[in-house]
Amino acid sequence: MAPACSLGFYSPQPCQLPSLNRAANVEALVHLLQGLCEKASRLEGADPARAAAVMRDLGMCLGSLEHHGYEPLERVPQLEPVLRRLGERTGLPPRDTLLHYSVWNPPGDRLRTYPGLPDEEQLIQSVRLAIPPLESAITRLAELHEVPVRAPDFVPLCTQVLEGLRQLVESIAHAHRHVSPHVFATELRSYYDPILIGGTPYLGPGAVEMPLFVLEHLPWGSSSKEARYLAFKERYVPYILPELRALYRRHVGRPSLVDRVLEEVHALEEPDDAARAGVDTLRWQTSALGVNQALPRLKRRCHPDTCLGDNRCHRVVGP
């Protein structure tokens, strides 16, 4: 689906919403949402990008009413079939998600915000910085599943994953530098609360909807049978892009990348330099992901004489 950020839908300009929220003008918010709902109901056959833009703008009003203590669909019940059609058109839930609020939100004067605080703009920017390298790292991890550990491409692909993780950390640091925890907790958080649609709660835009669980799923998580972890992943699968959802599903129940690499290395009588380089780079990558339970198994096979209890004791080949 093409980015929806260039497709406007608000009428009047989106700068109206922050002033309504600051004034807590609920009736004006309801009137705005009713007008947008009527406009959206007349859109037939909208392409996915247009549908995403419409959902984004409707969603800003949904979160605003929820922030002020009102269930949006109790005030504008005719919105439910509109939201469901838009969700079906985009392959996403019947409300706005983190994607709508961030990477599908136009920059500059047309940026959609709730109260319009500088912290909110920086929060949106931090997600914009995070999503592309995160999706790139996930794509490279999927490719690694098809590449033998001793192949020439294995270490470079691991290195590309590490670069994506480095950029992801930079985006998190951006949020820490520019978004006050106090402002987030007292001024922003409640805009992202769930809303009820047909009695079912749907999450609002939030960091939990970033596909970080897919980033864990590919190197090691697909092998986990732990019920709470499986339930955690399943809860957020609907909120990620359909193509990432399909990638996640393809690897459910399959051996993880760590398991597959270990099987390859165990099949060797003695790991050679190529195998050690691949395992060490993968170990460095899983360490960056915080996948500590996978590390001892990788270390024991290729470096049995090193200290298993302390990462500092293990040499790293590659990055």
N, C-alpha and C positions, 0 to 999 in steps of 0.2 A: 504494500500500500504506500503510495506516494505521500510525503509529508503534507499535513493539512494546514501548516502554519500560515500559508499565503492566502487562504480562503476565508474571507470575512463573513460574518453572519449577524453579529450584533446590530441592532438598530434601536436607539441611536448608538453613538460611539461607545466602546468598552470603558472609557474613562468614567462613565456614569456609575458603574457598579461600586467602586471604592467609596464614592461620596454617599451612596445609599447605605452601605455597610457602616460607615463611620457615624452616620446619623441614626442607625438602627431603624430605618424606615421600612418596616416589614411590608406594609401595604403597597408601597411603591415597588418593592422587590417582587411581590406576588403579581402585580400588574405587568411588570417587565417579563416575568416568566410566562404569564398567560399569552402575551403578545408573541414571544418567541415560539411558544408551543403551537399557536395557530399558524405561524409562518412555516414551522417545520412540518406540520401535518400536511401542508400543500406540496411538499417536496416528494415527488414520485420518481423512483429509479435513480436516485442520487448515487454517484460512484462512491467507492469506499472513502476516498480522501475528503470529498464533500461531506459525507455522512459523519466523518470524524470531526470535521470543523464544526458542524452543527451540534454534535454531542458535547464538544468542548465548551461551547458558549452556553448551552443549556445547563451543563454541569456546574459552571461558575455560579449560576443562580441557585441550583440545588444545594451546593455547599453553603451558600450565603444564608439561605433560610434555615438550614440545619444549625448553623452557628448561632442564630438568634432564637433557637429553641423550638422550631416548627418543622414537622415532617412535611417535606415539599409536596408529596403526592396527596396529602390530606387537604392542602390548600389548592392544588391544581391537579385533581384526579384524572382529567383528560390527557395528562402527559404520559400515562403508563404505556398505552399502545405505541406512542411515538418513540419512547425510549427503547422499547423492545424491538421495533423495526430498525432503529439505528444500530442497536447492538448486533442484530443479525447481519446487517449490511457490512459491518466492520469486523465481525468475528470476535467481538469482545463483549464484556458484560453490558447490561442495559443502563449503564451510567458512565460518567467520565472516569478515566483512570490517570495514573501518573504520566502516561504517555501524552494524553490530551493536555495536561497541565504544564508540561515541560517542553519536550521536543516538538510537539505540534502546536505550540503557543508562539505567535509571532513576536519577534523582538521589537524593541524601540517603542514608539508611541502607540502601537497597536497591541502591546503586551496585555494579556488578560490577567488581572490580579484581583484579590478579594478586598483587603483594606488598602492596598497600594503602598505598603511600607517598603523602605529600601531593603530590609532583611528578607522580605518575601521575594523581591526581584533577585536577590543573590541566592536564595534557596532554589529558585527555578533554574538559575544559571548553573548551580552546582550539579543539578540533575542532567542538564544539557551536556555538561562536560563528562559526566559519568557514563551515559548510555552508549555512545558509540564505541569506546574502548571495551566496555563490558560485553557488548554484542560481538565485537571482533574476537575477544578472548574465547568466548563460547564457541564461535565458529572454528577457531583454530583447535580447540579441544576436541571437537567432533571430528576434525580431520585427523588428529593424532590417533583416534581409535582405529583408523584404517592404515596406519603407518607402522611397520615393524620397528622395534626399539633400536636395532642396529642399522636402520636405513639412514642415508645421508640427510634426509629431510626431518628426522625426528628432533634433533637438538635445535635446529633453527625454528621449528614450530613451537617448541617449548619456550624458546626465547621470545617469540612473538606474544605468547600468552603472558609471560612475565612483563613485557612492555605494556600490555593492556592493563594488567594489575597495577603497575606503577602509575598510569594515568588515572585509574580509578581512585587510588589513594590520594592523588593530587586533588581530585574533585571533592573528596571528603574533607581534605584540609581546607579547601576553599569555603565549604560550609562552616567549618569550625571558626575560620577567621572572620567571616562576614555575617553570620547569623547568630544573634544573641539567643542563648537558651531561654532567657526570661521572655523575650519577645515571642519566640516560638511557642512557649508553653501558655502564655497569657493572651496573645493576640492572634495566633495563627492556627494552632492545633485543631481547634474545634471546627474549622472550616472543612477539615478532611475526614470528619466522622462518617460512619455508615449511614445510609438512608434505607428506608423500607420500600420495596417495590413488590406488590402482590404478597406482602407479609414476609418476604425474604430480605434479610439485610445484605446490602452490597457496599463493599468498602469504597471509601473515597480515595482521592490521589494521596499516596503515601509511599515512603521509601521502602516499605515492606513489599511493594509491588515490583521493585527492581528484580530482574531475574538472577539474583545472586545464588538462589538455590539451584539453578541450572548449572552455574559455574562450579558448584560443589558436586552436583549429581554426576557429571561426566567423569571426573577423575576418580571418585571413590563412592559417591552417595548411591549410585544405582545398585550397589551390592548390599546396601543396608536393608535389614528386615525389621528395624525398630519401628514399632507401630506409631509412636508419637511423631517421629521424624517423617514417616510416610504421610501421616495426616497433615503435618505442617506444609509439606510440599504441595499436596493435593489442594489445599485451601487456596493457594496463590496461583496455581496453574492457569485458571481462567483469565487472570489479569495480565498475562504476558502476550506478546505478539503470536498470532496463530502459527507462524513458521517456527518460532522457538518452542511453542507448545508441542508441535509435531516432533521436533527434535528430542524434546524431553521424553515423550511417549515412546519413541523408537528405542530408547535406552533403558526403559523401565524393565527390571528383571534381568538385564544383560550384565555380563561381567564388567566391572569398572575398568577404567584405563590402568589403574594400579594393578588390579588382579591380572589383566591380560599381559602387562609387561612382566610381572613376576613369573607367570607361566612360561613366557618366552625365555627368560633368563634361567629359570630352573631347568629348562630343557638342554641348556648348554653344559657340557662337562666342566668347563671353566670359563666364566665371563671374560670376554676379551675387552680391549680398550673401547671399542665402539659401544658395547653393551654397558660398560661402566659409565661412559660419558652420557649415554641416554638415561640411565637410571639416576645418575647424580643430578642431571638437569631436571628430570621429573621430580626428584626429591626436593630440589630447591623450589620448584614450582608449587608443590603441595605444601611445603613449609610456608610459602607466601600466602597460600589460601587458608592457612591455619588448620590443615588436615593432619593433625599430629598423630592420629591413630594409624595412619598409613606409613609414617616415616620409619618406625623400627623395622617393619617388614622389608622395606627397600634397603635399609642400611645393612641388615644382617646378611643379605644375599651377596652384595657386591663388596662390602667392607666389613667382614666378620671380626676384624681385629680392632675395630674402633669402639669408643665408648657409646653405648646405646642410650644413656640417660641424659646426654647433654649435646644439643645441636652444635655447640662450638667445637666439639671434638672431631667433627667430620669434615674432611676436605670436600670441596665442591669443584667439580669439573664443569666448565662452561661459565655462564654468567654469574 
